[in-house]
Amino acid sequence: MQGLTLEEAQEKIRLSLSKIVVEPIVAVSLLRSRPVRGTVSGEVFRPGIYPVNT
């Protein structure tokens, strides 16, 4: 489900289940988000990996 929104993931799961279950009801939620980090490298004062606020 990587790269999908919650709604897109929910619909994809619902469509897959609809092949074996009549009118499935699917609810998808995010338990914990992963931190986004960026790398600063090259001729900079403080190279490293830094959190990116989204």
A tleap script that builds the chain and sets N, CA, C and O, in Angstrom:
source leaprc.protein.ff14SB
mol = sequence {
  NMET GLN GLY LEU THR LEU GLU GLU ALA GLN
  GLU LYS ILE ARG LEU SER LEU SER LYS ILE
  VAL VAL GLU PRO ILE VAL ALA VAL SER LEU
  LEU ARG SER ARG PRO VAL ARG GLY THR VAL
  SER GLY GLU VAL PHE ARG PRO GLY ILE TYR
  PRO VAL ASN CTHR
}
set mol.1.N position { 0.802 -1.173 0.000 }
set mol.1.CA position { 0.000 0.000 0.000 }
set mol.1.C position { 0.864 1.262 0.000 }
set mol.1.O position { 0.363 2.380 0.124 }
set mol.2.N position { 2.144 1.058 -0.139 }
set mol.2.CA position { 3.059 2.187 -0.131 }
set mol.2.C position { 2.723 3.171 -1.238 }
set mol.2.O position { 2.483 2.777 -2.379 }
set mol.3.N position { 2.709 4.447 -0.895 }
set mol.3.CA position { 2.463 5.488 -1.872 }
set mol.3.C position { 1.001 5.818 -2.078 }
set mol.3.O position { 0.681 6.733 -2.837 }
set mol.4.N position { 0.104 5.097 -1.424 }
set mol.4.CA position { -1.325 5.354 -1.562 }
set mol.4.C position { -1.839 6.189 -0.395 }
set mol.4.O position { -1.295 6.131 0.707 }
set mol.5.N position { -2.883 6.959 -0.643 }
set mol.5.CA position { -3.556 7.635 0.462 }
set mol.5.C position { -4.376 6.591 1.212 }
set mol.5.O position { -4.567 5.478 0.723 }
set mol.6.N position { -4.855 6.947 2.382 }
set mol.6.CA position { -5.688 6.013 3.142 }
set mol.6.C position { -6.921 5.613 2.346 }
set mol.6.O position { -7.319 4.448 2.347 }
set mol.7.N position { -7.522 6.585 1.667 }
set mol.7.CA position { -8.719 6.301 0.879 }
set mol.7.C position { -8.413 5.365 -0.289 }
set mol.7.O position { -9.196 4.464 -0.587 }
set mol.8.N position { -7.272 5.580 -0.948 }
set mol.8.CA position { -6.886 4.720 -2.067 }
set mol.8.C position { -6.602 3.296 -1.591 }
set mol.8.O position { -6.999 2.331 -2.244 }
set mol.9.N position { -5.916 3.166 -0.458 }
set mol.9.CA position { -5.627 1.847 0.106 }
set mol.9.C position { -6.925 1.143 0.495 }
set mol.9.O position { -7.089 -0.052 0.249 }
set mol.10.N position { -7.827 1.877 1.091 }
set mol.10.CA position { -9.111 1.316 1.503 }
set mol.10.C position { -9.881 0.788 0.292 }
set mol.10.O position { -10.435 -0.310 0.339 }
set mol.11.N position { -9.917 1.557 -0.777 }
set mol.11.CA position { -10.635 1.141 -1.989 }
set mol.11.C position { -9.971 -0.064 -2.641 }
set mol.11.O position { -10.659 -0.961 -3.129 }
set mol.12.N position { -8.647 -0.096 -2.653 }
set mol.12.CA position { -7.922 -1.224 -3.249 }
set mol.12.C position { -8.223 -2.506 -2.470 }
set mol.12.O position { -8.450 -3.559 -3.065 }
set mol.13.N position { -8.224 -2.413 -1.159 }
set mol.13.CA position { -8.539 -3.577 -0.323 }
set mol.13.C position { -9.989 -3.999 -0.532 }
set mol.13.O position { -10.286 -5.189 -0.640 }
set mol.14.N position { -10.889 -3.023 -0.589 }
set mol.14.CA position { -12.311 -3.324 -0.773 }
set mol.14.C position { -12.549 -4.043 -2.093 }
set mol.14.O position { -13.299 -5.017 -2.147 }
set mol.15.N position { -11.904 -3.560 -3.168 }
set mol.15.CA position { -12.061 -4.199 -4.471 }
set mol.15.C position { -11.524 -5.627 -4.473 }
set mol.15.O position { -12.121 -6.516 -5.080 }
set mol.16.N position { -10.407 -5.847 -3.799 }
set mol.16.CA position { -9.842 -7.201 -3.724 }
set mol.16.C position { -10.761 -8.128 -2.939 }
set mol.16.O position { -10.976 -9.274 -3.332 }
set mol.17.N position { -11.298 -7.636 -1.841 }
set mol.17.CA position { -12.193 -8.455 -1.025 }
set mol.17.C position { -13.522 -8.729 -1.705 }
set mol.17.O position { -14.150 -9.758 -1.456 }
set mol.18.N position { -13.956 -7.810 -2.567 }
set mol.18.CA position { -15.259 -7.975 -3.212 }
set mol.18.C position { -15.287 -9.194 -4.143 }
set mol.18.O position { -16.359 -9.621 -4.573 }
set mol.19.N position { -14.126 -9.746 -4.451 }
set mol.19.CA position { -14.068 -10.961 -5.267 }
set mol.19.C position { -14.471 -12.187 -4.463 }
set mol.19.O position { -14.885 -13.196 -5.033 }
set mol.20.N position { -14.352 -12.103 -3.121 }
set mol.20.CA position { -14.668 -13.262 -2.281 }
set mol.20.C position { -15.714 -12.953 -1.211 }
set mol.20.O position { -16.265 -13.875 -0.610 }
set mol.21.N position { -15.995 -11.675 -0.964 }
set mol.21.CA position { -16.975 -11.272 0.051 }
set mol.21.C position { -17.983 -10.338 -0.614 }
set mol.21.O position { -17.606 -9.452 -1.380 }
set mol.22.N position { -19.263 -10.541 -0.316 }
set mol.22.CA position { -20.299 -9.689 -0.888 }
set mol.22.C position { -20.332 -8.366 -0.129 }
set mol.22.O position { -20.493 -8.348 1.092 }
set mol.23.N position { -20.181 -7.268 -0.850 }
set mol.23.CA position { -20.211 -5.907 -0.309 }
set mol.23.C position { -19.393 -5.746 0.984 }
set mol.23.O position { -19.950 -5.459 2.044 }
set mol.24.N position { -18.071 -5.933 0.887 }
set mol.24.CA position { -17.232 -5.799 2.093 }
set mol.24.C position { -17.194 -4.350 2.583 }
set mol.24.O position { -17.228 -3.404 1.796 }
set mol.25.N position { -17.123 -4.213 3.885 }
set mol.25.CA position { -16.958 -2.896 4.505 }
set mol.25.C position { -15.537 -2.843 5.038 }
set mol.25.O position { -15.143 -3.663 5.868 }
set mol.26.N position { -14.773 -1.877 4.557 }
set mol.26.CA position { -13.348 -1.778 4.902 }
set mol.26.C position { -13.073 -0.410 5.511 }
set mol.26.O position { -13.512 0.613 4.986 }
set mol.27.N position { -12.348 -0.400 6.614 }
set mol.27.CA position { -11.912 0.854 7.234 }
set mol.27.C position { -10.394 0.788 7.421 }
set mol.27.O position { -9.871 -0.168 7.995 }
set mol.28.N position { -9.704 1.801 6.935 }
set mol.28.CA position { -8.247 1.864 7.031 }
set mol.28.C position { -7.882 3.099 7.841 }
set mol.28.O position { -8.407 4.187 7.603 }
set mol.29.N position { -6.974 2.922 8.804 }
set mol.29.CA position { -6.507 4.068 9.584 }
set mol.29.C position { -4.998 3.971 9.763 }
set mol.29.O position { -4.408 2.900 9.625 }
set mol.30.N position { -4.400 5.086 10.066 }
set mol.30.CA position { -2.956 5.165 10.251 }
set mol.30.C position { -2.652 5.133 11.742 }
set mol.30.O position { -3.070 6.017 12.489 }
set mol.31.N position { -1.927 4.113 12.164 }
set mol.31.CA position { -1.583 3.991 13.572 }
set mol.31.C position { -0.427 4.902 13.960 }
set mol.31.O position { -0.431 5.529 15.019 }
set mol.32.N position { 0.558 4.958 13.077 }
set mol.32.CA position { 1.738 5.762 13.374 }
set mol.32.C position { 2.391 6.150 12.062 }
set mol.32.O position { 2.594 5.302 11.193 }
set mol.33.N position { 2.717 7.403 11.915 }
set mol.33.CA position { 3.390 7.833 10.691 }
set mol.33.C position { 4.898 7.724 10.865 }
set mol.33.O position { 5.433 7.900 11.960 }
set mol.34.N position { 5.555 7.433 9.775 }
set mol.34.CA position { 7.013 7.358 9.802 }
set mol.34.C position { 7.590 8.758 9.676 }
set mol.34.O position { 7.040 9.595 8.961 }
set mol.35.N position { 8.679 9.014 10.356 }
set mol.35.CA position { 9.312 10.331 10.202 }
set mol.35.C position { 9.945 10.469 8.819 }
set mol.35.O position { 10.473 9.507 8.262 }
set mol.36.N position { 9.883 11.666 8.287 }
set mol.36.CA position { 10.509 11.952 7.003 }
set mol.36.C position { 11.836 12.627 7.282 }
set mol.36.O position { 11.903 13.592 8.043 }
set mol.37.N position { 12.906 12.113 6.656 }
set mol.37.CA position { 14.229 12.684 6.876 }
set mol.37.C position { 14.885 13.011 5.549 }
set mol.37.O position { 14.663 12.337 4.543 }
set mol.38.N position { 15.686 14.043 5.566 }
set mol.38.CA position { 16.425 14.444 4.374 }
set mol.38.C position { 17.914 14.479 4.676 }
set mol.38.O position { 18.319 14.697 5.818 }
set mol.39.N position { 18.717 14.266 3.659 }
set mol.39.CA position { 20.172 14.257 3.822 }
set mol.39.C position { 20.766 15.533 3.241 }
set mol.39.O position { 20.456 15.925 2.116 }
set mol.40.N position { 21.623 16.169 4.028 }
set mol.40.CA position { 22.355 17.354 3.576 }
set mol.40.C position { 23.817 16.939 3.451 }
set mol.40.O position { 24.441 16.506 4.420 }
set mol.41.N position { 24.353 17.080 2.231 }
set mol.41.CA position { 25.752 16.681 2.030 }
set mol.41.C position { 26.424 17.647 1.075 }
set mol.41.O position { 25.779 18.509 0.479 }
set mol.42.N position { 27.705 17.491 0.943 }
set mol.42.CA position { 28.473 18.361 0.059 }
set mol.42.C position { 29.255 19.383 0.870 }
set mol.42.O position { 29.596 19.141 2.028 }
set mol.43.N position { 29.534 20.518 0.260 }
set mol.43.CA position { 30.302 21.561 0.935 }
set mol.43.C position { 29.370 22.432 1.758 }
set mol.43.O position { 29.051 23.564 1.395 }
set mol.44.N position { 28.945 21.866 2.877 }
set mol.44.CA position { 28.040 22.569 3.800 }
set mol.44.C position { 28.648 22.567 5.189 }
set mol.44.O position { 29.552 21.785 5.482 }
set mol.45.N position { 28.154 23.438 6.033 }
set mol.45.CA position { 28.709 23.572 7.380 }
set mol.45.C position { 28.368 22.363 8.253 }
set mol.45.O position { 29.224 21.874 8.991 }
set mol.46.N position { 27.122 21.875 8.174 }
set mol.46.CA position { 26.707 20.752 9.021 }
set mol.46.C position { 26.009 19.676 8.194 }
set mol.46.O position { 24.780 19.620 8.162 }
set mol.47.N position { 26.787 18.821 7.525 }
set mol.47.CA position { 26.168 17.730 6.765 }
set mol.47.C position { 25.529 16.726 7.728 }
set mol.47.O position { 25.923 16.622 8.890 }
set mol.48.N position { 24.552 16.003 7.229 }
set mol.48.CA position { 23.928 14.987 8.062 }
set mol.48.C position { 22.507 14.699 7.619 }
set mol.48.O position { 22.051 15.162 6.574 }
set mol.49.N position { 21.824 13.927 8.440 }
set mol.49.CA position { 20.442 13.562 8.184 }
set mol.49.C position { 19.570 14.360 9.144 }
set mol.49.O position { 19.783 14.347 10.356 }
set mol.50.N position { 18.579 15.058 8.578 }
set mol.50.CA position { 17.735 15.940 9.362 }
set mol.50.C position { 16.253 15.628 9.158 }
set mol.50.O position { 15.847 15.243 8.061 }
set mol.51.N position { 15.441 15.792 10.209 }
set mol.51.CA position { 14.001 15.586 10.051 }
set mol.51.C position { 13.405 16.682 9.172 }
set mol.51.O position { 13.827 17.838 9.229 }
set mol.52.N position { 12.412 16.300 8.355 }
set mol.52.CA position { 11.718 17.241 7.500 }
set mol.52.C position { 10.297 17.362 8.025 }
set mol.52.O position { 9.578 16.365 8.102 }
set mol.53.N position { 9.888 18.560 8.383 }
set mol.53.CA position { 8.525 18.766 8.865 }
set mol.53.C position { 7.577 18.784 7.682 }
set mol.53.O position { 7.803 19.479 6.692 }
set mol.54.N position { 6.501 17.998 7.804 }
set mol.54.CA position { 5.516 17.930 6.717 }
set mol.54.C position { 4.227 18.595 7.119 }
set mol.54.O position { 3.282 18.635 6.331 }
savepdb mol mol.pdb
quit
